[in-house]
Amino acid sequence: MIQGRVDGSVSLREHAITVGPDGVVKASIVGRVVSIEGRVEGNVTAEEQVVLKTSASVQGDISAPRIVLEDGAKFRGGV
């Protein structure tokens, strides 16, 4: 769970990663399941699934077998 600010990269290929509503990430994220409620600037890669919650704001490319975008989520990039 990321609640603060992260610059760089986050790589936890075999674990779930959650960016909380107060989380600000300027980094690439790699995980098994990635759930985003806060802001992310960077590419997101998941082995299973990426979930963008209503409060999410993502700028970057998403790569995953399954992607969920809830109503109100903001996304700018490629899939």
C-alpha positions as CSV (number, residue, x, y, z in Angstrom):
1,M,0.0,0.0,0.0
2,I,1.4,3.3,-1.1
3,Q,0.0,6.3,0.8
4,G,2.7,8.9,0.3
5,R,5.0,10.1,-2.6
6,V,7.3,7.7,-4.5
7,D,9.8,8.7,-7.2
8,G,11.7,6.0,-9.2
9,S,10.3,2.5,-9.7
10,V,8.1,0.0,-7.8
11,S,8.7,-3.6,-8.8
12,L,6.9,-6.4,-6.9
13,R,6.1,-8.9,-9.6
14,E,4.6,-11.5,-7.2
15,H,2.6,-9.2,-5.0
16,A,-0.4,-6.9,-5.1
17,I,0.3,-3.2,-5.1
18,T,-2.2,-0.5,-4.1
19,V,-1.8,3.2,-4.6
20,G,-4.0,4.8,-1.9
21,P,-6.2,7.9,-2.4
22,D,-3.4,10.1,-1.0
23,G,-0.6,8.3,-3.0
24,V,1.4,10.2,-5.6
25,V,3.7,8.0,-7.7
26,K,6.1,9.3,-10.4
27,A,7.5,5.9,-11.3
28,S,6.9,2.7,-13.3
29,I,4.9,0.1,-11.4
30,V,5.2,-3.6,-11.9
31,G,3.1,-6.1,-9.8
32,R,0.8,-9.1,-9.9
33,V,-2.3,-7.0,-9.3
34,V,-2.1,-3.2,-9.3
35,S,-5.0,-1.2,-7.9
36,I,-4.9,2.6,-8.2
37,E,-6.9,5.2,-6.2
38,G,-4.4,8.1,-6.3
39,R,-2.2,9.7,-8.9
40,V,0.4,7.8,-11.1
41,E,2.7,9.3,-13.7
42,G,4.5,6.4,-15.3
43,N,3.9,3.0,-17.0
44,V,1.9,0.3,-15.1
45,T,2.4,-3.4,-15.8
46,A,0.6,-6.2,-14.1
47,E,0.8,-10.0,-14.4
48,E,-2.9,-10.4,-13.7
49,Q,-5.0,-7.2,-13.5
50,V,-4.9,-3.4,-13.3
51,V,-7.8,-1.7,-11.5
52,L,-8.3,2.1,-11.8
53,K,-10.8,3.2,-9.1
54,T,-13.1,6.2,-9.3
55,S,-10.5,8.6,-7.8
56,A,-7.6,7.4,-9.9
57,S,-5.6,9.6,-12.3
58,V,-3.0,7.8,-14.5
59,Q,-0.7,9.2,-17.1
60,G,1.3,6.5,-18.8
61,D,0.9,3.1,-20.6
62,I,-0.9,0.2,-19.0
63,S,0.0,-3.4,-19.8
64,A,-2.1,-6.3,-18.3
65,P,-4.3,-9.2,-19.4
66,R,-7.3,-7.6,-17.6
67,I,-8.0,-3.9,-17.1
68,V,-10.8,-2.4,-15.0
69,L,-11.7,1.3,-15.3
70,E,-14.4,2.5,-12.9
71,D,-16.6,5.4,-13.8
72,G,-14.8,8.7,-13.0
73,A,-11.2,7.3,-13.4
74,K,-8.9,9.5,-15.4
75,F,-6.5,7.8,-17.8
76,R,-4.2,9.2,-20.5
77,G,-1.9,6.7,-22.3
78,G,-1.9,3.5,-24.2
79,V,-3.2,0.0,-23.4
